Amino acid sequence: MTQSSTYVLLLSIGYRRGGGAPIFKGTVVGTRSVDPIVQALTLTDVVVSVTVVGLILALALDVHTKTGTADPEKIAEMSG
């Protein structure tokens, strides 16, 4: 939940009222546009978050496959 609120914060910082997409080819100099950096940072953070969740789920599935449970209290010490 906190991470989603940071997305909103970042996007609101980069927003410019009346600004267009950050595509500058063929536009008049001085035309307002939104900041593409915060959009790129937000998108990168979303991708990293999904990757971390996927890694955690893969590890949990591996533990469940090897031990037969995903309950941390029932998993015996694993060695290896």
mmCIF file of the N, C-alpha and C atoms, coordinates in Angstrom:
data_MODEL
# 
_entry.id   MODEL 
# 
loop_
_atom_site.group_PDB 
_atom_site.id 
_atom_site.type_symbol 
_atom_site.label_atom_id 
_atom_site.label_alt_id 
_atom_site.label_comp_id 
_atom_site.label_asym_id 
_atom_site.label_entity_id 
_atom_site.label_seq_id 
_atom_site.pdbx_PDB_ins_code 
_atom_site.Cartn_x 
_atom_site.Cartn_y 
_atom_site.Cartn_z 
_atom_site.occupancy 
_atom_site.B_iso_or_equiv 
_atom_site.pdbx_formal_charge 
_atom_site.auth_seq_id 
_atom_site.auth_comp_id 
_atom_site.auth_asym_id 
_atom_site.auth_atom_id 
_atom_site.pdbx_PDB_model_num 
ATOM 1   N N  . MET A 1 1  ? 0.820  -1.193  0.000   1.00 0.00 ? 1  MET A N  1 
ATOM 2   C CA . MET A 1 1  ? 0.000  0.000   0.000   1.00 0.00 ? 1  MET A CA 1 
ATOM 3   C C  . MET A 1 1  ? 0.868  1.262   0.000   1.00 0.00 ? 1  MET A C  1 
ATOM 4   N N  . THR A 1 2  ? 1.926  1.248   0.808   1.00 0.00 ? 2  THR A N  1 
ATOM 5   C CA . THR A 1 2  ? 2.808  2.410   0.857   1.00 0.00 ? 2  THR A CA 1 
ATOM 6   C C  . THR A 1 2  ? 3.493  2.617   -0.483  1.00 0.00 ? 2  THR A C  1 
ATOM 7   N N  . GLN A 1 3  ? 3.853  1.521   -1.132  1.00 0.00 ? 3  GLN A N  1 
ATOM 8   C CA . GLN A 1 3  ? 4.529  1.639   -2.415  1.00 0.00 ? 3  GLN A CA 1 
ATOM 9   C C  . GLN A 1 3  ? 3.599  2.259   -3.458  1.00 0.00 ? 3  GLN A C  1 
ATOM 10  N N  . SER A 1 4  ? 2.340  1.898   -3.451  1.00 0.00 ? 4  SER A N  1 
ATOM 11  C CA . SER A 1 4  ? 1.393  2.492   -4.393  1.00 0.00 ? 4  SER A CA 1 
ATOM 12  C C  . SER A 1 4  ? 1.236  3.984   -4.154  1.00 0.00 ? 4  SER A C  1 
ATOM 13  N N  . SER A 1 5  ? 1.282  4.394   -2.896  1.00 0.00 ? 5  SER A N  1 
ATOM 14  C CA . SER A 1 5  ? 1.159  5.825   -2.614  1.00 0.00 ? 5  SER A CA 1 
ATOM 15  C C  . SER A 1 5  ? 2.381  6.594   -3.104  1.00 0.00 ? 5  SER A C  1 
ATOM 16  N N  . THR A 1 6  ? 3.551  5.945   -3.109  1.00 0.00 ? 6  THR A N  1 
ATOM 17  C CA . THR A 1 6  ? 4.719  6.631   -3.650  1.00 0.00 ? 6  THR A CA 1 
ATOM 18  C C  . THR A 1 6  ? 4.605  6.801   -5.160  1.00 0.00 ? 6  THR A C  1 
ATOM 19  N N  . TYR A 1 7  ? 3.927  5.885   -5.840  1.00 0.00 ? 7  TYR A N  1 
ATOM 20  C CA . TYR A 1 7  ? 3.696  6.054   -7.275  1.00 0.00 ? 7  TYR A CA 1 
ATOM 21  C C  . TYR A 1 7  ? 2.866  7.305   -7.526  1.00 0.00 ? 7  TYR A C  1 
ATOM 22  N N  . VAL A 1 8  ? 1.820  7.469   -6.743  1.00 0.00 ? 8  VAL A N  1 
ATOM 23  C CA . VAL A 1 8  ? 0.956  8.637   -6.897  1.00 0.00 ? 8  VAL A CA 1 
ATOM 24  C C  . VAL A 1 8  ? 1.744  9.909   -6.600  1.00 0.00 ? 8  VAL A C  1 
ATOM 25  N N  . LEU A 1 9  ? 2.575  9.878   -5.558  1.00 0.00 ? 9  LEU A N  1 
ATOM 26  C CA . LEU A 1 9  ? 3.395  11.042  -5.220  1.00 0.00 ? 9  LEU A CA 1 
ATOM 27  C C  . LEU A 1 9  ? 4.355  11.384  -6.360  1.00 0.00 ? 9  LEU A C  1 
ATOM 28  N N  . LEU A 1 10 ? 5.062  10.394  -6.875  1.00 0.00 ? 10 LEU A N  1 
ATOM 29  C CA . LEU A 1 10 ? 6.006  10.653  -7.961  1.00 0.00 ? 10 LEU A CA 1 
ATOM 30  C C  . LEU A 1 10 ? 5.307  11.198  -9.206  1.00 0.00 ? 10 LEU A C  1 
ATOM 31  N N  . LEU A 1 11 ? 4.182  10.598  -9.557  1.00 0.00 ? 11 LEU A N  1 
ATOM 32  C CA . LEU A 1 11 ? 3.480  11.055  -10.750 1.00 0.00 ? 11 LEU A CA 1 
ATOM 33  C C  . LEU A 1 11 ? 2.895  12.449  -10.564 1.00 0.00 ? 11 LEU A C  1 
ATOM 34  N N  . SER A 1 12 ? 2.479  12.782  -9.347  1.00 0.00 ? 12 SER A N  1 
ATOM 35  C CA . SER A 1 12 ? 1.954  14.129  -9.112  1.00 0.00 ? 12 SER A CA 1 
ATOM 36  C C  . SER A 1 12 ? 3.075  15.170  -9.144  1.00 0.00 ? 12 SER A C  1 
ATOM 37  N N  . ILE A 1 13 ? 4.289  14.779  -8.735  1.00 0.00 ? 13 ILE A N  1 
ATOM 38  C CA . ILE A 1 13 ? 5.422  15.705  -8.811  1.00 0.00 ? 13 ILE A CA 1 
ATOM 39  C C  . ILE A 1 13 ? 5.758  16.006  -10.273 1.00 0.00 ? 13 ILE A C  1 
ATOM 40  N N  . GLY A 1 14 ? 5.702  14.999  -11.127 1.00 0.00 ? 14 GLY A N  1 
ATOM 41  C CA . GLY A 1 14 ? 6.070  15.182  -12.527 1.00 0.00 ? 14 GLY A CA 1 
ATOM 42  C C  . GLY A 1 14 ? 4.971  15.754  -13.395 1.00 0.00 ? 14 GLY A C  1 
ATOM 43  N N  . TYR A 1 15 ? 3.753  15.884  -12.834 1.00 0.00 ? 15 TYR A N  1 
ATOM 44  C CA . TYR A 1 15 ? 2.625  16.382  -13.627 1.00 0.00 ? 15 TYR A CA 1 
ATOM 45  C C  . TYR A 1 15 ? 2.725  17.890  -13.813 1.00 0.00 ? 15 TYR A C  1 
ATOM 46  N N  . ARG A 1 16 ? 2.417  18.356  -14.985 1.00 0.00 ? 16 ARG A N  1 
ATOM 47  C CA . ARG A 1 16 ? 2.340  19.787  -15.278 1.00 0.00 ? 16 ARG A CA 1 
ATOM 48  C C  . ARG A 1 16 ? 0.974  20.072  -15.896 1.00 0.00 ? 16 ARG A C  1 
ATOM 49  N N  . ARG A 1 17 ? 0.225  20.984  -15.276 1.00 0.00 ? 17 ARG A N  1 
ATOM 50  C CA . ARG A 1 17 ? -1.113 21.321  -15.786 1.00 0.00 ? 17 ARG A CA 1 
ATOM 51  C C  . ARG A 1 17 ? -1.003 21.846  -17.219 1.00 0.00 ? 17 ARG A C  1 
ATOM 52  N N  . GLY A 1 18 ? -1.753 21.247  -18.094 1.00 0.00 ? 18 GLY A N  1 
ATOM 53  C CA . GLY A 1 18 ? -1.732 21.646  -19.495 1.00 0.00 ? 18 GLY A CA 1 
ATOM 54  C C  . GLY A 1 18 ? -0.562 21.065  -20.266 1.00 0.00 ? 18 GLY A C  1 
ATOM 55  N N  . GLY A 1 19 ? 0.211  20.213  -19.621 1.00 0.00 ? 19 GLY A N  1 
ATOM 56  C CA . GLY A 1 19 ? 1.375  19.632  -20.281 1.00 0.00 ? 19 GLY A CA 1 
ATOM 57  C C  . GLY A 1 19 ? 0.996  18.443  -21.148 1.00 0.00 ? 19 GLY A C  1 
ATOM 58  N N  . GLY A 1 20 ? 1.721  18.281  -22.205 1.00 0.00 ? 20 GLY A N  1 
ATOM 59  C CA . GLY A 1 20 ? 1.478  17.166  -23.109 1.00 0.00 ? 20 GLY A CA 1 
ATOM 60  C C  . GLY A 1 20 ? 2.460  16.035  -22.872 1.00 0.00 ? 20 GLY A C  1 
ATOM 61  N N  . ALA A 1 21 ? 2.378  15.034  -23.718 1.00 0.00 ? 21 ALA A N  1 
ATOM 62  C CA . ALA A 1 21 ? 3.296  13.899  -23.635 1.00 0.00 ? 21 ALA A CA 1 
ATOM 63  C C  . ALA A 1 21 ? 4.723  14.380  -23.918 1.00 0.00 ? 21 ALA A C  1 
ATOM 64  N N  . PRO A 1 22 ? 5.713  13.755  -23.290 1.00 0.00 ? 22 PRO A N  1 
ATOM 65  C CA . PRO A 1 22 ? 7.095  14.200  -23.484 1.00 0.00 ? 22 PRO A CA 1 
ATOM 66  C C  . PRO A 1 22 ? 7.696  13.732  -24.807 1.00 0.00 ? 22 PRO A C  1 
ATOM 67  N N  . ILE A 1 23 ? 7.028  14.051  -25.893 1.00 0.00 ? 23 ILE A N  1 
ATOM 68  C CA . ILE A 1 23 ? 7.519  13.746  -27.240 1.00 0.00 ? 23 ILE A CA 1 
ATOM 69  C C  . ILE A 1 23 ? 7.794  15.094  -27.893 1.00 0.00 ? 23 ILE A C  1 
ATOM 70  N N  . PHE A 1 24 ? 9.053  15.381  -28.140 1.00 0.00 ? 24 PHE A N  1 
ATOM 71  C CA . PHE A 1 24 ? 9.432  16.734  -28.526 1.00 0.00 ? 24 PHE A CA 1 
ATOM 72  C C  . PHE A 1 24 ? 9.663  16.916  -30.019 1.00 0.00 ? 24 PHE A C  1 
ATOM 73  N N  . LYS A 1 25 ? 9.592  15.852  -30.788 1.00 0.00 ? 25 LYS A N  1 
ATOM 74  C CA . LYS A 1 25 ? 9.814  15.983  -32.220 1.00 0.00 ? 25 LYS A CA 1 
ATOM 75  C C  . LYS A 1 25 ? 8.626  16.711  -32.851 1.00 0.00 ? 25 LYS A C  1 
ATOM 76  N N  . GLY A 1 26 ? 8.906  17.796  -33.509 1.00 0.00 ? 26 GLY A N  1 
ATOM 77  C CA . GLY A 1 26 ? 7.873  18.548  -34.203 1.00 0.00 ? 26 GLY A CA 1 
ATOM 78  C C  . GLY A 1 26 ? 7.060  19.460  -33.301 1.00 0.00 ? 26 GLY A C  1 
ATOM 79  N N  . THR A 1 27 ? 7.464  19.688  -32.066 1.00 0.00 ? 27 THR A N  1 
ATOM 80  C CA . THR A 1 27 ? 6.737  20.600  -31.188 1.00 0.00 ? 27 THR A CA 1 
ATOM 81  C C  . THR A 1 27 ? 7.457  21.937  -31.122 1.00 0.00 ? 27 THR A C  1 
ATOM 82  N N  . VAL A 1 28 ? 6.717  22.953  -30.788 1.00 0.00 ? 28 VAL A N  1 
ATOM 83  C CA . VAL A 1 28 ? 7.261  24.303  -30.690 1.00 0.00 ? 28 VAL A CA 1 
ATOM 84  C C  . VAL A 1 28 ? 8.064  24.411  -29.391 1.00 0.00 ? 28 VAL A C  1 
ATOM 85  N N  . VAL A 1 29 ? 9.186  25.101  -29.462 1.00 0.00 ? 29 VAL A N  1 
ATOM 86  C CA . VAL A 1 29 ? 10.014 25.300  -28.277 1.00 0.00 ? 29 VAL A CA 1 
ATOM 87  C C  . VAL A 1 29 ? 9.209  26.085  -27.242 1.00 0.00 ? 29 VAL A C  1 
ATOM 88  N N  . GLY A 1 30 ? 9.249  25.620  -25.999 1.00 0.00 ? 30 GLY A N  1 
ATOM 89  C CA . GLY A 1 30 ? 8.513  26.291  -24.925 1.00 0.00 ? 30 GLY A CA 1 
ATOM 90  C C  . GLY A 1 30 ? 7.182  25.632  -24.615 1.00 0.00 ? 30 GLY A C  1 
ATOM 91  N N  . THR A 1 31 ? 6.808  24.594  -25.383 1.00 0.00 ? 31 THR A N  1 
ATOM 92  C CA . THR A 1 31 ? 5.568  23.874  -25.122 1.00 0.00 ? 31 THR A CA 1 
ATOM 93  C C  . THR A 1 31 ? 5.713  23.093  -23.819 1.00 0.00 ? 31 THR A C  1 
ATOM 94  N N  . ARG A 1 32 ? 4.688  23.167  -22.974 1.00 0.00 ? 32 ARG A N  1 
ATOM 95  C CA . ARG A 1 32 ? 4.739  22.459  -21.689 1.00 0.00 ? 32 ARG A CA 1 
ATOM 96  C C  . ARG A 1 32 ? 4.552  20.962  -21.894 1.00 0.00 ? 32 ARG A C  1 
ATOM 97  N N  . SER A 1 33 ? 5.285  20.193  -21.092 1.00 0.00 ? 33 SER A N  1 
ATOM 98  C CA . SER A 1 33 ? 5.119  18.743  -21.126 1.00 0.00 ? 33 SER A CA 1 
ATOM 99  C C  . SER A 1 33 ? 5.348  18.197  -19.717 1.00 0.00 ? 33 SER A C  1 
ATOM 100 N N  . VAL A 1 34 ? 4.856  17.008  -19.494 1.00 0.00 ? 34 VAL A N  1 
ATOM 101 C CA . VAL A 1 34 ? 5.067  16.361  -18.198 1.00 0.00 ? 34 VAL A CA 1 
ATOM 102 C C  . VAL A 1 34 ? 6.510  15.870  -18.124 1.00 0.00 ? 34 VAL A C  1 
ATOM 103 N N  . ASP A 1 35 ? 6.980  15.607  -16.895 1.00 0.00 ? 35 ASP A N  1 
ATOM 104 C CA . ASP A 1 35 ? 8.359  15.167  -16.695 1.00 0.00 ? 35 ASP A CA 1 
ATOM 105 C C  . ASP A 1 35 ? 8.463  13.664  -16.960 1.00 0.00 ? 35 ASP A C  1 
ATOM 106 N N  . PRO A 1 36 ? 9.223  13.234  -17.961 1.00 0.00 ? 36 PRO A N  1 
ATOM 107 C CA . PRO A 1 36 ? 9.311  11.809  -18.275 1.00 0.00 ? 36 PRO A CA 1 
ATOM 108 C C  . PRO A 1 36 ? 10.157 11.015  -17.280 1.00 0.00 ? 36 PRO A C  1 
ATOM 109 N N  . ILE A 1 37 ? 10.999 11.684  -16.500 1.00 0.00 ? 37 ILE A N  1 
ATOM 110 C CA . ILE A 1 37 ? 11.883 10.977  -15.569 1.00 0.00 ? 37 ILE A CA 1 
ATOM 111 C C  . ILE A 1 37 ? 11.080 10.278  -14.483 1.00 0.00 ? 37 ILE A C  1 
ATOM 112 N N  . VAL A 1 38 ? 10.131 10.982  -13.871 1.00 0.00 ? 38 VAL A N  1 
ATOM 113 C CA . VAL A 1 38 ? 9.358  10.341  -12.803 1.00 0.00 ? 38 VAL A CA 1 
ATOM 114 C C  . VAL A 1 38 ? 8.471  9.233   -13.353 1.00 0.00 ? 38 VAL A C  1 
ATOM 115 N N  . GLN A 1 39 ? 8.013  9.368   -14.580 1.00 0.00 ? 39 GLN A N  1 
ATOM 116 C CA . GLN A 1 39 ? 7.241  8.286   -15.195 1.00 0.00 ? 39 GLN A CA 1 
ATOM 117 C C  . GLN A 1 39 ? 8.123  7.057   -15.377 1.00 0.00 ? 39 GLN A C  1 
ATOM 118 N N  . ALA A 1 40 ? 9.342  7.256   -15.828 1.00 0.00 ? 40 ALA A N  1 
ATOM 119 C CA . ALA A 1 40 ? 10.266 6.139   -16.017 1.00 0.00 ? 40 ALA A CA 1 
ATOM 120 C C  . ALA A 1 40 ? 10.634 5.496   -14.684 1.00 0.00 ? 40 ALA A C  1 
ATOM 121 N N  . LEU A 1 41 ? 10.847 6.297   -13.651 1.00 0.00 ? 41 LEU A N  1 
ATOM 122 C CA . LEU A 1 41 ? 11.169 5.756   -12.333 1.00 0.00 ? 41 LEU A CA 1 
ATOM 123 C C  . LEU A 1 41 ? 10.005 4.943   -11.768 1.00 0.00 ? 41 LEU A C  1 
ATOM 124 N N  . THR A 1 42 ? 8.792  5.439   -11.949 1.00 0.00 ? 42 THR A N  1 
ATOM 125 C CA . THR A 1 42 ? 7.617  4.717   -11.466 1.00 0.00 ? 42 THR A CA 1 
ATOM 126 C C  . THR A 1 42 ? 7.462  3.397   -12.199 1.00 0.00 ? 42 THR A C  1 
ATOM 127 N N  . LEU A 1 43 ? 7.611  3.404   -13.504 1.00 0.00 ? 43 LEU A N  1 
ATOM 128 C CA . LEU A 1 43 ? 7.506  2.176   -14.281 1.00 0.00 ? 43 LEU A CA 1 
ATOM 129 C C  . LEU A 1 43 ? 8.593  1.181   -13.883 1.00 0.00 ? 43 LEU A C  1 
ATOM 130 N N  . THR A 1 44 ? 9.808  1.665   -13.670 1.00 0.00 ? 44 THR A N  1 
ATOM 131 C CA . THR A 1 44 ? 10.898 0.800   -13.237 1.00 0.00 ? 44 THR A CA 1 
ATOM 132 C C  . THR A 1 44 ? 10.603 0.186   -11.881 1.00 0.00 ? 44 THR A C  1 
ATOM 133 N N  . ASP A 1 45 ? 10.046 0.971   -10.965 1.00 0.00 ? 45 ASP A N  1 
ATOM 134 C CA . ASP A 1 45 ? 9.711  0.463   -9.638  1.00 0.00 ? 45 ASP A CA 1 
ATOM 135 C C  . ASP A 1 45 ? 8.620  -0.593  -9.707  1.00 0.00 ? 45 ASP A C  1 
ATOM 136 N N  . VAL A 1 46 ? 7.656  -0.420  -10.584 1.00 0.00 ? 46 VAL A N  1 
ATOM 137 C CA . VAL A 1 46 ? 6.605  -1.427  -10.754 1.00 0.00 ? 46 VAL A CA 1 
ATOM 138 C C  . VAL A 1 46 ? 7.208  -2.741  -11.250 1.00 0.00 ? 46 VAL A C  1 
ATOM 139 N N  . VAL A 1 47 ? 8.101  -2.658  -12.216 1.00 0.00 ? 47 VAL A N  1 
ATOM 140 C CA . VAL A 1 47 ? 8.738  -3.859  -12.764 1.00 0.00 ? 47 VAL A CA 1 
ATOM 141 C C  . VAL A 1 47 ? 9.575  -4.566  -11.698 1.00 0.00 ? 47 VAL A C  1 
ATOM 142 N N  . VAL A 1 48 ? 10.324 -3.810  -10.917 1.00 0.00 ? 48 VAL A N  1 
ATOM 143 C CA . VAL A 1 48 ? 11.135 -4.401  -9.848  1.00 0.00 ? 48 VAL A CA 1 
ATOM 144 C C  . VAL A 1 48 ? 10.235 -5.055  -8.804  1.00 0.00 ? 48 VAL A C  1 
ATOM 145 N N  . SER A 1 49 ? 9.134  -4.411  -8.453  1.00 0.00 ? 49 SER A N  1 
ATOM 146 C CA . SER A 1 49 ? 8.206  -4.974  -7.465  1.00 0.00 ? 49 SER A CA 1 
ATOM 147 C C  . SER A 1 49 ? 7.617  -6.294  -7.936  1.00 0.00 ? 49 SER A C  1 
ATOM 148 N N  . VAL A 1 50 ? 7.220  -6.352  -9.179  1.00 0.00 ? 50 VAL A N  1 
ATOM 149 C CA . VAL A 1 50 ? 6.661  -7.593  -9.726  1.00 0.00 ? 50 VAL A CA 1 
ATOM 150 C C  . VAL A 1 50 ? 7.717  -8.691  -9.735  1.00 0.00 ? 50 VAL A C  1 
ATOM 151 N N  . THR A 1 51 ? 8.947  -8.335  -10.055 1.00 0.00 ? 51 THR A N  1 
ATOM 152 C CA . THR A 1 51 ? 10.034 -9.313  -10.063 1.00 0.00 ? 51 THR A CA 1 
ATOM 153 C C  . THR A 1 51 ? 10.299 -9.859  -8.664  1.00 0.00 ? 51 THR A C  1 
ATOM 154 N N  . VAL A 1 52 ? 10.300 -8.995  -7.666  1.00 0.00 ? 52 VAL A N  1 
ATOM 155 C CA . VAL A 1 52 ? 10.531 -9.427  -6.285  1.00 0.00 ? 52 VAL A CA 1 
ATOM 156 C C  . VAL A 1 52 ? 9.402  -10.339 -5.815  1.00 0.00 ? 52 VAL A C  1 
ATOM 157 N N  . VAL A 1 53 ? 8.172  -9.989  -6.130  1.00 0.00 ? 53 VAL A N  1 
ATOM 158 C CA . VAL A 1 53 ? 7.031  -10.840 -5.748  1.00 0.00 ? 53 VAL A CA 1 
ATOM 159 C C  . VAL A 1 53 ? 7.142  -12.198 -6.436  1.00 0.00 ? 53 VAL A C  1 
ATOM 160 N N  . GLY A 1 54 ? 7.525  -12.221 -7.698  1.00 0.00 ? 54 GLY A N  1 
ATOM 161 C CA . GLY A 1 54 ? 7.702  -13.482 -8.416  1.00 0.00 ? 54 GLY A CA 1 
ATOM 162 C C  . GLY A 1 54 ? 8.792  -14.340 -7.792  1.00 0.00 ? 54 GLY A C  1 
ATOM 163 N N  . LEU A 1 55 ? 9.894  -13.715 -7.380  1.00 0.00 ? 55 LEU A N  1 
ATOM 164 C CA . LEU A 1 55 ? 10.975 -14.447 -6.734  1.00 0.00 ? 55 LEU A CA 1 
ATOM 165 C C  . LEU A 1 55 ? 10.523 -15.039 -5.401  1.00 0.00 ? 55 LEU A C  1 
ATOM 166 N N  . ILE A 1 56 ? 9.802  -14.253 -4.608  1.00 0.00 ? 56 ILE A N  1 
ATOM 167 C CA . ILE A 1 56 ? 9.316  -14.746 -3.319  1.00 0.00 ? 56 ILE A CA 1 
ATOM 168 C C  . ILE A 1 56 ? 8.338  -15.903 -3.517  1.00 0.00 ? 56 ILE A C  1 
ATOM 169 N N  . LEU A 1 57 ? 7.451  -15.786 -4.498  1.00 0.00 ? 57 LEU A N  1 
ATOM 170 C CA . LEU A 1 57 ? 6.516  -16.881 -4.765  1.00 0.00 ? 57 LEU A CA 1 
ATOM 171 C C  . LEU A 1 57 ? 7.235  -18.137 -5.242  1.00 0.00 ? 57 LEU A C  1 
ATOM 172 N N  . ALA A 1 58 ? 8.268  -17.968 -6.064  1.00 0.00 ? 58 ALA A N  1 
ATOM 173 C CA . ALA A 1 58 ? 9.038  -19.128 -6.525  1.00 0.00 ? 58 ALA A CA 1 
ATOM 174 C C  . ALA A 1 58 ? 9.753  -19.808 -5.362  1.00 0.00 ? 58 ALA A C  1 
ATOM 175 N N  . LEU A 1 59 ? 10.324 -19.028 -4.460  1.00 0.00 ? 59 LEU A N  1 
ATOM 176 C CA . LEU A 1 59 ? 10.986 -19.606 -3.291  1.00 0.00 ? 59 LEU A CA 1 
ATOM 177 C C  . LEU A 1 59 ? 9.981  -20.310 -2.381  1.00 0.00 ? 59 LEU A C  1 
ATOM 178 N N  . ALA A 1 60 ? 8.817  -19.716 -2.190  1.00 0.00 ? 60 ALA A N  1 
ATOM 179 C CA . ALA A 1 60 ? 7.790  -20.356 -1.360  1.00 0.00 ? 60 ALA A CA 1 
ATOM 180 C C  . ALA A 1 60 ? 7.314  -21.656 -1.987  1.00 0.00 ? 60 ALA A C  1 
ATOM 181 N N  . LEU A 1 61 ? 7.161  -21.672 -3.293  1.00 0.00 ? 61 LEU A N  1 
ATOM 182 C CA . LEU A 1 61 ? 6.751  -22.890 -3.983  1.00 0.00 ? 61 LEU A CA 1 
ATOM 183 C C  . LEU A 1 61 ? 7.827  -23.963 -3.864  1.00 0.00 ? 61 LEU A C  1 
ATOM 184 N N  . ASP A 1 62 ? 9.085  -23.571 -3.965  1.00 0.00 ? 62 ASP A N  1 
ATOM 185 C CA . ASP A 1 62 ? 10.187 -24.518 -3.817  1.00 0.00 ? 62 ASP A CA 1 
ATOM 186 C C  . ASP A 1 62 ? 10.225 -25.111 -2.405  1.00 0.00 ? 62 ASP A C  1 
ATOM 187 N N  . VAL A 1 63 ? 10.023 -24.279 -1.396  1.00 0.00 ? 63 VAL A N  1 
ATOM 188 C CA . VAL A 1 63 ? 9.991  -24.772 -0.022  1.00 0.00 ? 63 VAL A CA 1 
ATOM 189 C C  . VAL A 1 63 ? 8.815  -25.716 0.173   1.00 0.00 ? 63 VAL A C  1 
ATOM 190 N N  . HIS A 1 64 ? 7.663  -25.367 -0.373  1.00 0.00 ? 64 HIS A N  1 
ATOM 191 C CA . HIS A 1 64 ? 6.485  -26.233 -0.248  1.00 0.00 ? 64 HIS A CA 1 
ATOM 192 C C  . HIS A 1 64 ? 6.713  -27.572 -0.940  1.00 0.00 ? 64 HIS A C  1 
ATOM 193 N N  . THR A 1 65 ? 7.375  -27.553 -2.092  1.00 0.00 ? 65 THR A N  1 
ATOM 194 C CA . THR A 1 65 ? 7.655  -28.793 -2.821  1.00 0.00 ? 65 THR A CA 1 
ATOM 195 C C  . THR A 1 65 ? 8.600  -29.692 -2.030  1.00 0.00 ? 65 THR A C  1 
ATOM 196 N N  . LYS A 1 66 ? 9.608  -29.099 -1.407  1.00 0.00 ? 66 LYS A N  1 
ATOM 197 C CA . LYS A 1 66 ? 10.603 -29.892 -0.691  1.00 0.00 ? 66 LYS A CA 1 
ATOM 198 C C  . LYS A 1 66 ? 10.146 -30.351 0.688   1.00 0.00 ? 66 LYS A C  1 
ATOM 199 N N  . THR A 1 67 ? 9.300  -29.567 1.356   1.00 0.00 ? 67 THR A N  1 
ATOM 200 C CA . THR A 1 67 ? 8.921  -29.903 2.728   1.00 0.00 ? 67 THR A CA 1 
ATOM 201 C C  . THR A 1 67 ? 7.475  -30.357 2.873   1.00 0.00 ? 67 THR A C  1 
ATOM 202 N N  . GLY A 1 68 ? 6.648  -30.071 1.889   1.00 0.00 ? 68 GLY A N  1 
ATOM 203 C CA . GLY A 1 68 ? 5.239  -30.452 1.961   1.00 0.00 ? 68 GLY A CA 1 
ATOM 204 C C  . GLY A 1 68 ? 4.368  -29.443 2.683   1.00 0.00 ? 68 GLY A C  1 
ATOM 205 N N  . THR A 1 69 ? 4.944  -28.358 3.155   1.00 0.00 ? 69 THR A N  1 
ATOM 206 C CA . THR A 1 69 ? 4.179  -27.310 3.818   1.00 0.00 ? 69 THR A CA 1 
ATOM 207 C C  . THR A 1 69 ? 4.838  -25.961 3.568   1.00 0.00 ? 69 THR A C  1 
ATOM 208 N N  . ALA A 1 70 ? 4.034  -24.923 3.706   1.00 0.00 ? 70 ALA A N  1 
ATOM 209 C CA . ALA A 1 70 ? 4.573  -23.572 3.591   1.00 0.00 ? 70 ALA A CA 1 
ATOM 210 C C  . ALA A 1 70 ? 4.491  -22.841 4.919   1.00 0.00 ? 70 ALA A C  1 
ATOM 211 N N  . ASP A 1 71 ? 4.052  -23.536 5.956   1.00 0.00 ? 71 ASP A N  1 
ATOM 212 C CA . ASP A 1 71 ? 3.954  -22.947 7.289   1.00 0.00 ? 71 ASP A CA 1 
ATOM 213 C C  . ASP A 1 71 ? 5.347  -22.845 7.895   1.00 0.00 ? 71 ASP A C  1 
ATOM 214 N N  . PRO A 1 72 ? 5.813  -21.625 8.203   1.00 0.00 ? 72 PRO A N  1 
ATOM 215 C CA . PRO A 1 72 ? 7.174  -21.470 8.726   1.00 0.00 ? 72 PRO A CA 1 
ATOM 216 C C  . PRO A 1 72 ? 7.413  -22.225 10.034  1.00 0.00 ? 72 PRO A C  1 
ATOM 217 N N  . GLU A 1 73 ? 6.386  -22.376 10.831  1.00 0.00 ? 73 GLU A N  1 
ATOM 218 C CA . GLU A 1 73 ? 6.561  -23.071 12.110  1.00 0.00 ? 73 GLU A CA 1 
ATOM 219 C C  . GLU A 1 73 ? 6.688  -24.587 11.939  1.00 0.00 ? 73 GLU A C  1 
ATOM 220 N N  . LYS A 1 74 ? 6.166  -25.115 10.834  1.00 0.00 ? 74 LYS A N  1 
ATOM 221 C CA . LYS A 1 74 ? 6.213  -26.564 10.598  1.00 0.00 ? 74 LYS A CA 1 
ATOM 222 C C  . LYS A 1 74 ? 7.405  -26.991 9.759   1.00 0.00 ? 74 LYS A C  1 
ATOM 223 N N  . ILE A 1 75 ? 8.097  -26.028 9.180   1.00 0.00 ? 75 ILE A N  1 
ATOM 224 C CA . ILE A 1 75 ? 9.257  -26.369 8.338   1.00 0.00 ? 75 ILE A CA 1 
ATOM 225 C C  . ILE A 1 75 ? 10.451 -26.651 9.250   1.00 0.00 ? 75 ILE A C  1 
ATOM 226 N N  . ALA A 1 76 ? 11.009 -27.813 9.108   1.00 0.00 ? 76 ALA A N  1 
ATOM 227 C CA . ALA A 1 76 ? 12.214 -28.153 9.876   1.00 0.00 ? 76 ALA A CA 1 
ATOM 228 C C  . ALA A 1 76 ? 13.385 -27.393 9.312   1.00 0.00 ? 76 ALA A C  1 
ATOM 229 N N  . GLU A 1 77 ? 14.445 -27.296 10.080  1.00 0.00 ? 77 GLU A N  1 
ATOM 230 C CA . GLU A 1 77 ? 15.635 -26.623 9.582   1.00 0.00 ? 77 GLU A CA 1 
ATOM 231 C C  . GLU A 1 77 ? 16.127 -27.303 8.315   1.00 0.00 ? 77 GLU A C  1 
ATOM 232 N N  . MET A 1 78 ? 16.315 -26.506 7.285   1.00 0.00 ? 78 MET A N  1 
ATOM 233 C CA . MET A 1 78 ? 16.800 -27.060 6.023   1.00 0.00 ? 78 MET A CA 1 
ATOM 234 C C  . MET A 1 78 ? 18.306 -26.906 5.985   1.00 0.00 ? 78 MET A C  1 
ATOM 235 N N  . SER A 1 79 ? 18.970 -27.924 5.558   1.00 0.00 ? 79 SER A N  1 
ATOM 236 C CA . SER A 1 79 ? 20.417 -27.836 5.405   1.00 0.00 ? 79 SER A CA 1 
ATOM 237 C C  . SER A 1 79 ? 20.759 -28.054 3.940   1.00 0.00 ? 79 SER A C  1 
ATOM 238 N N  . GLY A 1 80 ? 21.874 -27.518 3.544   1.00 0.00 ? 80 GLY A N  1 
ATOM 239 C CA . GLY A 1 80 ? 22.231 -27.772 2.173   1.00 0.00 ? 80 GLY A CA 1 
ATOM 240 C C  . GLY A 1 80 ? 23.028 -26.719 1.618   1.00 0.00 ? 80 GLY A C  1 
# 
